[in-house]
Amino acid sequence: MDVKLKLPKLYQYDDFDECRKGNPFYQYCVVRTVIYPDESSEIWRNISLLSANSLNFPRDQLERGVCVQNCLRRISEATGQIYKGGDLDRQINYVGQCVNREIYESHRLLGSSTVLHCLSEDDFQREFSFNEKCFLGLTAVLILLVKIATVRDFRGIEGRFDRLLKPFALNRSIKALLDINRSNENLHYLEGLRAIGMLVILLVHASLPIIRMPLSNPEDVEEQTNHPSFPMWNSFNTHMIQFFFTLGGMVLAVSFLNHIDRQPNFNYRYLWKKLLNRLSRIIPAYAFLIFYQATLFKRTKQTPVAAKFIDYCSEHWWGNLLFINNHIHLDEPCMKFGWYLGADFQLFLMGLAIMALIWRFPGSKKTCVTVLILIVFLLPGYVIYTEELDSTMNFNMRDALGELRESKFFLEFYTPALTNVGSYFFGIITGIVYHSIVRNNLQLKVQFYGPKVLRAGLVALCILNGFLVVLPSMVPKKPSLFLAVYGTALKSSFGIVYSILFCYFGCKSNSISVAFLEHPVLQVIGRLSYSIYIVQYSVIYTLYSNMKVPIMYNAFNMFFISAAIVTMTFVCGIMLHLVMEIPCHSVLKQIIDGKISVINLIKPLDKVK
């Protein structure tokens, strides 16, 4: 710690508000300075030693936020010359000199400074673009539509377009959100699990950007990343997404098999409607958020640190709407968290094809399960071995600072659908097993053997995950068969444990834990989970972008930031769910089911009745 105190500060920012205050011609620039090697300097040797550890910040790269007029004043005071600066472009030329001079005077180190970006009053005086006006117009129309529909429904006014209007009535949306239906394919407890999983993901996402923020005490973050237990916690964070893939596979399988019980005859129309119903639920709210990200989002974060959270929806929005954004533009993502939606939709299509095969050829069920198990255990290991990857996503501070946009593991293993099929297929297999258990009334056997199997799975998971503490010291040569086998076993262990847990809860009766998961509050949160997930990106990065920097990293600040993000995300998620997700899905579902057609809309009202 004493060594770190003698080093140049990683982050040093002039007060942005003070720089703007009373000066319409201000210029504020963010500068990155790379320190030149100097083996004769003890400070440099310490910088080099710390930077060599990938768990630490790169200490040879400093970041400064500079108010240009203050910079010119400091240069004038140091040289005795008067620098008026001239035009703004000329002023920027002095910024690097100012930073380099201060670093040399304080630590006798030389460096090269690069201006990353600058802000002036012109950035706050931009006129609204055509696309921004279109988004504001769409929002106004949506608000007016909700208002008209709510008033008409409250007053009982009937009309020709009721099927289109009434779903937008706010009272109907609220009723749909709060109406807890207990006959959801006997999987009601999964909504509670979904709610808890979503809350964990939200809290994790709320804390991750702190690493990229200018900190006054980065050494405290390094102390955590260098703790011996950190690889285990990082692994739990990495594999948390497998929870949702497993859950999605199980829900699809059970829903499909229950339909087959009711309608044994194969029907392509059911597959088509299932696909359309899913798209009708996820696309409208998603498209609305993408439109916001491509337009007004930039205006909510005009601050020196906003460039750390650049969004590329104005260029790459189409990749998200086609659900291929987990394969393309990962270095310039639109809604960074949206990669999951792309992977999940692709896995849904695979699952739909598998279940259709089982429906069309009932005798192929065992063969399908066998093939799925082989894929689960062979494909991840094959990718790890052939691509010469680590067994799991190890933490690297440089990757974290770059939002994983150059992380080979993230790009080639974490985001593609094919490398995530394991947990989804485990979910499908669990759904098939669960359906068979229910049909054959084997719940009592599961209640007896379930805890034993679950404990065995958890023990195996903890052993495999705990091995990550010693794995970094081994450094196997790549490509490594050991890393391929271990990586497959580690990833599969999460999917297996989640599967056992889901199946076990489904067979428990009169259970406090299941009753808790089926509590109405968790059921409502579970229904909100999609809207909350897609809106969290905007909330998190807007809040971080508008913080006063540098900030202190400690428990109180992290609690305060997380609480603010959770509150704001829930408020925005509820609004999006009530105004977009529920009504749009209702209207589109009626169109898919043939209840709304152009002919019915143009008929006279008395004939429609």
Number of C-alpha atoms within 10 A of each C-alpha: 8 6 11 15 10 12 17 19 18 21 20 18 20 19 16 20 11 10 19 17 9 9 11 11 13 19 23 26 22 22 21 21 21 18 19 13 15 14 11 8 13 12 19 22 14 18 22 17 11 18 17 13 13 15 21 20 23 19 21 20 20 21 21 23 27 27 24 24 22 17 22 21 16 16 21 14 12 12 9 9 10 11 17 12 16 8 9 13 10 11 17 21 14 17 28 21 15 20 24 18 18 16 18 12 10 10 14 13 19 18 20 14 21 16 18 13 14 19 18 15 14 11 12 10 8 9 8 13 10 10 15 17 13 14 17 16 12 14 14 12 12 15 14 12 16 23 15 17 23 21 15 17 20 13 9 9 10 11 15 17 13 15 16 18 19 25 25 29 22 22 18 19 22 15 11 17 18 15 12 17 10 11 8 12 12 13 19 20 23 24 23 25 22 24 22 17 17 22 18 14 15 21 16 14 18 25 15 13 18 18 17 17 22 22 21 17 17 20 17 14 17 15 13 13 20 14 11 11 14 16 24 18 13 18 19 12 15 16 18 17 19 22 22 21 26 29 25 23 27 31 17 19 25 25 16 22 20 13 14 18 10 8 12 13 9 15 13 9 9 14 16 12 14 14 15 14 18 14 15 20 20 19 19 19 23 22 15 16 21 26 20 20 21 22 21 17 21 16 14 14 20 16 18 23 22 19 16 16 19 17 22 18 23 15 13 19 19 15 19 24 18 11 20 20 26 26 16 16 16 18 15 15 23 25 24 20 16 22 24 20 21 23 24 23 19 19 22 20 12 18 22 20 13 19 24 20 16 21 22 16 11 12 11 13 17 11 11 16 18 13 11 20 15 12 17 25 16 15 18 24 26 16 17 27 21 13 15 18 21 21 24 24 20 18 16 16 21 17 16 18 17 13 20 17 17 14 18 16 19 17 17 16 21 22 19 23 23 18 20 25 26 29 29 30 27 28 33 28 24 26 27 20 16 24 19 14 18 13 10 9 12 13 19 13 11 20 17 12 11 20 14 12 16 18 13 13 19 18 13 17 20 15 12 17 21 16 15 22 14 12 13 11 8 7 10 13 10 16 15 18 17 15 23 26 18 19 22 23 20 23 26 22 21 26 28 23 23 25 26 21 17 22 24 20 19 21 21 18 13 7 11 10 13 19 15 14 22 21 16 17 14 20 25 19 22 22 20 23 24 22 24 26 19 22 25 23 21 19 22 24 21 20 16 22 22 15 16 15 21 18 16 16 19 11 9 10 12 15 14 10 20 19 14 15 24 19 13 18 23 20 13 17 23 22 15 22 22 25 22 24 25 23 25 22 21 21 20 20 20 16 15 17 12 9 12 17 12 8 8 14 15 11 12 11 13 8 8 12 8
